[in-house]
Amino acid sequence: MADDTKKQDEGVKKLMEETKARTEETRKQGAERLSKGKPTPTQEEVDRAALGEHVAEKEDDGSGPEPHTLQARQMEGDRPSGYSTRQAQASQSASKPTPPRPAQPPHRPE
């Protein structure tokens, strides 16, 4: 039983060291990415926008692509998908408006 506890403690220590190493590596990568970039929008873009200019083209901030982001998927209309919609048609009764109901006197509690 003491051997099982000792093995478990060693496993926990090993896992803890691996986790610390991965965390440190992630922090280094994040710091490296942050040191390369510059603020967006830049001060020049902010000043131009404050003067009323429409800034359509922004400067690249130098950070590169965002990690862990999913690309947006779009449907392409030229491919057959097997999905079809039903044609909606109004019925005869729906085309004739119903007359308004007469107004009812307000309810007075007795």
C-alpha positions as CSV (number, residue, x, y, z in Angstrom):
1,M,0.0,0.0,0.0
2,A,2.9,2.4,0.7
3,D,4.3,1.5,-2.7
4,D,1.0,2.5,-4.4
5,T,1.0,5.8,-2.6
6,K,4.7,6.5,-3.5
7,K,4.0,5.7,-7.2
8,Q,1.0,7.9,-7.2
9,D,3.0,10.8,-5.6
10,E,5.7,10.4,-8.2
11,G,3.1,10.4,-11.0
12,V,1.5,13.6,-9.5
13,K,4.9,15.3,-9.3
14,K,5.7,14.3,-12.9
15,L,2.3,15.6,-14.1
16,M,2.8,18.9,-12.2
17,E,6.3,19.4,-13.8
18,E,4.9,18.8,-17.3
19,T,2.0,21.2,-16.7
20,K,4.4,23.9,-15.4
21,A,6.6,23.4,-18.5
22,R,3.7,23.7,-20.9
23,T,2.4,26.8,-19.0
24,E,5.8,28.5,-19.2
25,E,6.1,27.7,-22.9
26,T,2.6,29.2,-23.6
27,R,3.5,32.3,-21.6
28,K,6.7,32.7,-23.6
29,Q,4.8,32.4,-26.9
30,G,2.2,34.9,-25.8
31,A,4.9,37.4,-24.7
32,E,6.7,37.0,-28.0
33,R,3.5,37.7,-29.9
34,L,2.7,40.7,-27.9
35,S,6.2,42.2,-28.3
36,K,5.9,42.0,-32.1
37,G,2.5,43.8,-32.4
38,K,1.5,47.4,-32.2
39,P,-1.8,48.8,-31.0
40,T,-4.8,48.7,-33.3
41,P,-6.1,51.1,-34.3
42,T,-2.9,53.1,-34.4
43,Q,-2.8,56.6,-33.0
44,E,-2.6,58.0,-36.5
45,E,-5.8,56.1,-37.5
46,V,-7.5,57.4,-34.4
47,D,-6.5,61.0,-35.1
48,R,-7.6,60.8,-38.8
49,A,-11.0,59.3,-37.7
50,A,-11.4,62.1,-35.1
51,L,-10.9,64.6,-37.9
52,G,-13.8,63.0,-39.8
53,E,-11.9,60.8,-42.3
54,H,-13.2,57.4,-43.0
55,V,-10.3,55.0,-42.5
56,A,-11.1,51.9,-44.6
57,E,-7.7,50.4,-44.9
58,K,-6.1,49.7,-41.5
59,E,-2.4,49.1,-41.0
60,D,-1.3,45.6,-40.2
61,D,-0.5,45.3,-36.5
62,G,2.2,42.7,-37.1
63,S,0.8,40.1,-34.8
64,G,0.1,37.5,-37.5
65,P,-2.9,35.2,-37.6
66,E,-4.9,34.6,-34.4
67,P,-4.2,31.2,-33.0
68,H,-7.0,28.8,-32.1
69,T,-9.6,30.7,-34.2
70,L,-12.1,28.9,-36.4
71,Q,-12.6,30.0,-40.0
72,A,-16.1,30.9,-40.9
73,R,-17.7,28.4,-43.2
74,Q,-19.9,29.6,-45.9
75,M,-22.5,27.7,-48.0
76,E,-21.9,27.6,-51.7
77,G,-25.0,27.9,-53.8
78,D,-23.8,26.0,-56.8
79,R,-23.6,22.6,-55.1
80,P,-26.6,20.4,-54.8
81,S,-27.4,19.9,-51.2
82,G,-30.6,17.9,-51.1
83,Y,-32.3,20.6,-49.1
84,S,-35.5,22.0,-50.5
85,T,-38.0,24.5,-49.2
86,R,-41.8,24.3,-49.5
87,Q,-43.7,26.9,-51.5
88,A,-45.9,28.9,-49.1
89,Q,-49.3,30.0,-50.3
90,A,-52.0,31.8,-48.5
91,S,-55.3,30.1,-48.2
92,Q,-58.5,31.6,-49.4
93,S,-59.7,32.4,-45.8
94,A,-56.5,34.1,-45.0
95,S,-56.9,36.5,-47.9
96,K,-60.2,37.9,-46.5
97,P,-59.7,40.1,-43.5
98,T,-61.9,39.4,-40.5
99,P,-64.0,42.3,-39.3
100,P,-62.8,44.0,-36.1
101,R,-64.5,42.9,-32.8
102,P,-66.7,45.5,-31.1
103,A,-65.1,47.3,-28.2
104,Q,-66.0,45.9,-24.8
105,P,-66.7,48.2,-21.8
106,P,-63.9,48.2,-19.2
107,H,-64.2,45.6,-16.5
108,R,-65.3,47.2,-13.1
109,P,-64.8,45.1,-10.0
110,E,-67.9,45.0,-7.8
